[in-house]
Amino acid sequence: MGGKVVGRQMKRALAIAFAAGIAAAQSPDWAAVKGIAKDIEVRVSSSDGKSMRGKFQSASDDSLILAASNAEQTVARAQIKRVSTKKKNHRLRNTLIGAGIGGGTGAAIGASTKDDEGFFAIAEEVLAPSGAAFGALIGALIPTGGWRDVYRVK
């Protein structure tokens, strides 16, 4: 009989620990907001549906200050639904990768179709630069950056 009681107590303890772990994982971490570096671009969504964008200035236990449109705005923590930071833009990197892939592909196609006369005699010289230009354009158009949620109230 003692084994059944201990087994039930263990199940209850595990259920409580599991529920506490889920609650802790879902609770928003305001310390992450307080750790944002000054002048990082942030987007703040409030519980009334408004959204503000600006440079992060500071955060205390009960508010956040951001510089937007040449004026500082203070938002109460109780009104904040979400705080997001701007991710790094990789457009130059994507452009260079695209140019390399396009140029290499153009050169390979040009080399494989090259013969001694006619159109294919200049294919390698034409396809490599045009492939690089096309690849660079595609790389530049790939969306980069975006926003990363730092704080979110469910």
Secondary structure, 3 states (H helix, E strand, C coil): CHHHHHHHHHHHHHHHHHHHHHHHHHCCCHHHHHCCCCCCEEEEEECCCCEEEEEEEEECCCEEEEEECCEEEEEEHHHEEEEEEECCCCHHHHHHHHHHHHHHHHHHHHHHCCCCCCHHHCHHHHHHHHHHHHHHHHHHHCCCCCEEEEEECC
